[in-house]
Amino acid sequence: MEPREFIGYTFAFASGLVIGVLATLLLAPVSGEEMRTQIRERADASGQQIKASYGQGRQWVTDQTGKLRKDNQPEDGV
């Protein structure tokens, strides 16, 4: 690809990006403050879900390693 083509593609991409952002802002069904509140609430909910999933995964790994340790202990207690 020639540098001139690259610049043309980059300009087209940037122009489309700017147009998309402007259209989104102009056509948004709620105000900016409401949108930020919704985003914050969804981010908080997602964070809580991630923490819960992490806790469950950590507990599962702990349980599995405990089982492996128990299974790999010698029978005579040595």
C-alpha positions in Angstrom: 0.0 0.0 0.0 1.4 3.4 -0.9 1.6 6.1 1.6 -0.9 8.2 -0.2 -3.5 5.4 -0.1 -2.8 4.9 3.6 -3.4 8.6 4.3 -6.6 8.4 2.3 -7.9 5.4 4.2 -6.9 6.9 7.5 -8.7 10.1 6.7 -11.8 8.2 5.6 -11.8 6.2 8.8 -11.3 9.3 11.0 -14.1 11.1 9.2 -16.4 8.2 9.7 -15.5 8.0 13.3 -16.2 11.7 13.9 -19.5 11.5 12.0 -20.6 8.5 14.0 -19.7 10.1 17.3 -21.6 13.3 16.4 -24.6 11.4 15.2 -24.7 9.4 18.4 -24.5 12.5 20.5 -27.2 14.3 18.6 -29.6 11.3 18.4 -29.1 10.0 21.9 -32.5 9.4 23.6 -31.3 10.7 27.1 -29.2 13.6 28.3 -25.5 13.3 29.0 -26.0 13.2 32.7 -28.5 10.4 32.5 -26.2 8.5 30.1 -23.3 8.8 32.5 -25.5 7.6 35.4 -26.6 4.6 33.4 -23.0 3.8 32.4 -21.9 4.1 36.0 -24.7 1.8 37.2 -23.9 -0.8 34.6 -20.2 -0.6 35.3 -20.8 -1.1 39.0 -23.1 -4.0 38.3 -20.5 -5.6 36.0 -17.8 -5.0 38.6 -19.9 -6.8 41.3 -20.5 -9.7 38.9 -16.8 -10.0 38.1 -16.0 -10.0 41.8 -18.6 -12.7 42.5 -17.3 -14.8 39.6 -13.7 -14.4 40.8 -14.7 -15.5 44.3 -16.5 -18.6 42.9 -13.6 -19.5 40.6 -11.1 -19.0 43.4 -13.1 -21.3 45.7 -13.3 -23.9 43.0 -9.6 -23.9 42.4 -9.0 -24.1 46.2 -11.3 -27.1 46.4 -9.7 -28.8 43.5 -6.2 -28.4 44.8 -7.3 -29.6 48.2 -8.7 -32.8 46.6 -5.5 -33.3 44.6 -3.4 -33.0 47.7 -5.7 -35.4 49.6 -5.6 -37.9 46.7 -1.8 -37.7 46.4 -1.0 -38.4 50.1 0.6 -41.7 50.9 -1.7 -44.3 52.4 0.6 -45.1 55.3 0.6 -41.6 56.6 4.3 -41.0 55.9 
